[in-house]
Every structure is written in structure tokens, then in C-alpha cells.
Amino acid sequence: MITQGAFACTHSSLSALEWKYQIRPSALIQPRKLSSSLLNRQHNSDLFLRTPIRTRCIYFSCLYKICPRRCGILCKALASNHEAPSPRYRYDVFLSFRGEDTRKNFVDHLHDGLRQKGIIAFQDDHDRDLPRGVCIKSGILGAIEKSRYVLVIFSENYASSTWCLEEVASAVECKDINEGSVIPIFYKVNPSDVRKLRGNFGTDFAKIEETRTNDMGDIKRWKNALTEVAALAGRDLNDGFETQFIQQIIGDIESRLSLQRSYVAGGLVGMHSRVANVVQLLCLGEDDVRIIGICGMRGIGKTTVARAVYDKICGEFDHGHSFLANVGENSKKYGLISLQNQFLKDILQGENVRVRDDQEGANMIKEQVRHKKVLLILDGVDKKKQLEKLAGDLDWFGPGSRIVITTRNKNLLLQCGVNAIYEAKKLSIDEAVELLCLKTFKSNHFVQHVKQVTQRANGLPRALDVLGSFLAKRMLKPWQRVRDILKKRLEGKVSDGLE
């Protein structure tokens, strides 16, 4: 039985609301069966408050003897009293599919296409059926919660898998489907057959109903989820070409992601396309060891791009990942040994490893990492020796490993034989204006002056950051003065001032 103590973390908010709405929890009522998704959230107020309003109503209609409409009022009031933080997504897309129908063809090509565009997708190869009485495993539920979008790929045998049915039901419960976070894809199946549970699709679901007579609660959840998701706007293959169909799906996801994550938060502007370009060069789907370089002048954003790439893909490297910042500067201050120790500590997950000299460190890295799939970012490299002692050769790393090097010296990258080089690009005028406005004020006042100062800053992110911070909350005259100074003295020399 679920009691008020199950949500102790929201007790203070609930107490005030109980008094306001004159309601009391029932100690006698036996609540109906709740979904595993909601039960898994009962000790975490943040997760609970991210649950859609109607799902929370299920809990409150069990806990309190009040009508569902009043439950909705209570849920919304609770949400306003204790606003949940925005979730940090690990995956861009969760792929829910029937393995025997699509894994070796459609889903494989879709997953590869998403990777090439820098879109991180969670793909679970589930051919197994869900055992009786066993809830969907927490890892899959967690992956759904940590994904921005859920692609439900309906195929002919999708409804024959209770695992797939549980996934689509969990997606409906975890996401607000009215905001477009759940997207149906109809692969060689009629959308109306899915929605109305008829044809071969409906026959498979009927067989599940016959074998699950004791699980009518789950049957109802699955049926409702299928009906709701199938009614959403999605894509239907019909008799079209699969390659074109896949490109349309990828284009849709790309457009949605571009709108949602412009990387403005934290002062990052224009990062999405740059990160996607670097991820594409990394070829994450291949099992070889790849090294790519990011080069460009000081202040152009090499480190920012590398950090954004690292944050985006590090979750795909289960054996470890390490971001070594300011390699050139830190090797001069503390020696290469400190960087080697940090790398080993990151990969070996906190084991107390200490090397006595850089040659011993190089040998230990090769010995400890050569069978591991790892991600290593070497930021700010300025000497070949630094690469020789931290990533001397491809055979130092296990299959699937990726190494990213940032440097101002393109020749250094060519000498070490990188697989590809990404040359960091200046911000466009629109991106530069956005960054300067972000650092200066929240509204678009003085747009003309912003554009003029932006043009003088020559599209360099660091220059815009400094200027924006200086001009923040200042009146018109300082803007005009800075514009005139840049025009007379700094035109063409901004980069020199950043050295």
C-alpha cells in the first residue's frame, strides 16, 4: 500500500496544500495498481515532479478520496510550490523497436545515420519477452527519461513483444506527448491498424491479452499507450524508399534539436552545428581507433567545441573518458607526469596510481588502456612530446577509442598523423550578435550598435565575451565610445590583443 510517507521529500509542500484544499490521506483505501515508472519515482521529488500531471493524478486519486479533477489542481499547485529542475539529457533519441522486424536493416541504417549527424541515440537490442511479474529494467526506463525524444518504430510484430509494449507505455508516462517528445514511426504497418488494434498488429496484441489474463492493469496501460502514440503526428513509410524515409526522420530530429539546444545556456552560441561536424569526423560507429584535431587561432573557441563534444559523447565510452585541459601550459607548470596521473586516474576510476617519470607514465598508459574503449581530449597541445607521452600510438588504446586534440599548430596535427582535422570557424554575424547580447543584456536594445561592435570584434568569441561583459548594463555613450575605439585603433588587430 502506498502512503503519504512514500513521498516524504514533498511532505512540507503536501501539508500546506492539504490544509488549503481541506483533504486528508486515507489510511484505509487500497490504491489501484500504479505503473512501475511512477513507483520508481516515489522517493525522488524531482523525478516525481517531472512526471506529467495526469500521471501524478493516479497517485493522488489513490492517496486522497477526491475526484481526478481536484487531483489535477493539487498536482499543479504542488508543481508551482516546488519547481523541478530541467533534466540533463544523456541521449538525444531513444529508439523503441521490434528487433526481429527492423534491427538488421531499417534501425541499423537509421542509427548509423543519426550518428553521422552527431545525434546520440540509445538502441537496446531486445529480442527477449518481458517475464511475468517483472517490470521493465531500470536501465531502459532511465534511458527513456534521459532521452530528449522517443522514436517508437511500429512494425508488424511490435505488439507481439511485451518488452516493446512496456517501453511505449513508459514513454507515455515519462514524457509529455503533447509537446512532441514521443514520435511514432510506421514501418510497413498501417497507422490505423496500430491505433485501432486491427489486422496482424491487432491479432498479435490479442494474443498478449489471452496469455496475460491476470495482468489486466498492464494490458490497459499498453492498449492506451498504443492508441495515444499512434494518434500523434509521425512518419509513415507507405510504399516509399527506405533511404529517403530515413533521411526525412533524421532531418526532423535535427530540426527539433536545433530549436531545443542552441547552446545559449552558459554563454555557448552556435555550438550545435560545430559539435555535429566534429562528431561526424569521429565516426563513432566504427571499431577502429581514431584521432582528430581541432585547430584555429587563439580565442576562436577550440576548447569550447572540444568540451561540448566531450559532454555530448562521453556517455558512450563505458571504459572511461578524460578531458585534459591546458596541456601545454600545465605540462610547463607541473610536468607531463601530472597529466599522465590525471589521465590514468580518470580511466581507472579513482585508483591511486602514481608514476615517477614520464616514460614510466607512457608505459603504464599503454598497459592499462590498450584493451579499453576510451575517450581522451587533449586540449591546448603545443609540443609533439606532449602527444608522444599521452597518446603515443594507436595501439595504446582499445578498439573504438577516440582521441581529440586541440591546438593552434596545424603542422603538429599533420606530424602525428590524425585521421581528420576540424578547423574552428569564427561566429557568423548573427551568432556574434547573439553572444554579445547574451553577455550584455537580455533584450535586443541598441541592436545597431551591437552589430557595429560585433563587426569590429571580427567574430572572435573571446573578444565578444570581454566586450559584452564590459558593456553590460551600460548606457548608450559607452557603446558609442567602444565602437569608435574599435574602429580607429583595433580594426584588424583584435586577434593580436588576444595573444
WOMO-V192520 format. One record per backbone hydrogen bond with DSSP energy under -0.5 kcal/mol. CO is the residue of the C=O (numbers start at 1). NH is the residue of the N-H. If there is no record, write none. Layout:
# WOMO-V192520
CO:NH
CO:NH
This chain:
# WOMO-V192520
3:6
4:7
5:8
7:10
8:11
10:14
11:15
12:16
13:17
14:18
15:19
16:20
17:21
18:22
18:23
24:65
29:31
35:39
36:40
38:41
39:42
41:44
44:48
45:49
46:50
47:51
48:51
52:55
52:56
53:57
54:58
55:58
55:59
56:60
57:61
58:62
59:62
59:63
60:64
63:26
64:66
67:71
68:72
69:73
70:74
71:75
72:76
73:77
74:78
75:79
76:80
77:81
78:82
87:89
91:148
92:149
93:122
94:96
94:151
95:97
95:124
96:153
97:99
98:101
98:102
99:103
102:105
102:107
102:108
105:109
106:110
107:111
108:112
109:113
110:114
111:115
112:116
113:117
114:119
115:118
118:120
119:121
120:92
120:93
121:123
122:95
123:125
124:126
125:127
126:99
129:131
131:134
133:135
137:140
137:141
138:142
139:143
140:144
141:145
142:146
144:147
146:90
146:91
149:94
149:151
150:152
150:183
151:96
151:153
152:154
152:185
154:187
155:158
157:160
158:161
160:162
161:165
162:166
163:167
164:168
165:169
166:170
167:171
168:172
169:173
170:174
171:175
173:52
175:177
176:179
176:181
177:180
181:150
182:184
183:152
184:235
185:154
185:187
186:188
186:237
190:193
190:194
191:195
192:196
193:197
193:198
198:202
199:203
200:204
201:205
202:206
203:207
204:208
205:209
206:210
207:211
208:212
210:213
212:215
215:219
216:220
217:221
218:222
219:223
220:224
221:225
222:226
223:227
224:228
225:229
226:230
227:231
229:232
235:186
237:240
241:245
242:246
243:247
244:248
245:249
246:250
247:251
248:252
249:253
250:254
251:255
252:256
253:257
254:258
255:259
256:260
257:261
262:270
262:271
264:267
265:268
267:269
270:274
271:275
272:276
273:277
274:278
275:279
276:280
277:281
278:282
279:283
279:284
280:283
283:286
287:400
288:290
290:403
291:419
291:420
292:405
293:422
294:407
295:424
297:300
299:462
301:305
302:306
303:307
304:308
305:309
306:310
307:311
308:312
309:313
310:314
313:316
314:317
316:318
317:320
320:375
322:324
322:377
323:325
324:379
326:330
327:331
328:332
329:333
330:334
330:335
331:335
335:338
335:339
336:340
337:341
338:342
339:343
340:344
341:345
342:346
343:347
344:348
345:350
346:349
348:351
351:353
357:361
358:362
359:363
360:364
361:365
362:366
363:367
364:368
365:369
366:370
369:372
369:398
372:374
372:398
373:319
374:402
375:322
376:378
376:404
377:324
377:379
378:406
379:327
380:328
383:386
383:387
384:387
384:388
385:389
386:390
387:391
393:396
394:397
398:401
401:290
402:376
403:292
404:378
405:294
406:381
407:296
408:410
409:413
410:414
411:415
412:416
413:418
414:417
420:293
421:423
422:295
422:424
428:432
429:433
430:434
431:435
432:436
433:437
434:438
435:439
436:440
437:441
440:473
443:445
444:447
446:450
447:451
448:452
449:453
450:454
451:455
452:456
453:457
454:459
455:458
457:460
459:427
459:461
460:464
461:465
462:466
463:467
464:468
465:469
466:470
467:471
468:472
471:474
475:479
476:480
477:481
478:482
479:483
480:484
481:485
482:486
483:487
484:488
485:489
485:490
486:491
490:493
490:494
493:497
494:498
495:498
496:499
